[in-house]
Amino acid sequence: PYITDLLNTEKVERIVVTGHSLGAGTATLLSLIWSLKSGFREKSKLACFAFGTPQTMNEDAARIMGAIHARNEIHPLITSFIVGNDLVSRL
């Protein structure tokens, strides 16, 4: 409720969600949820930068993300960074 109230009362041009490891997984899911809410799409640009992200989405969620990415040609909703053979990202 706090973020949606902020969007309704203030001019927020961009929201960036970020995290590492488990926090990155949380950030990707939060970004997916927020991207589906109309207030976020219309009032601000939402972006997520995730570092060492574990798998957090099933096939249905991945398809939704693909549809969002296809709609949003300016920038991707989620950008993941994985270094080398990071174990968490390969589980």
Sequence and secondary structure as in RCSB ss.txt:
>XXXX:A:sequence
PYITDLLNTEKVERIVVTGHSLGAGTATLLSLIWSLKSGFREKSKLACFAFGTPQTMNEDAARIMGAIHARNEIH
PLITSFIVGNDLVSRL
>XXXX:A:secstr
 HHHHHHHHS   EEEEEEETHHHHHHHHHHHHHHHSHHHHHHSEEEEEEES      HHHHHHHHHHHHH  SS
 SEEEE  TT HHHH 
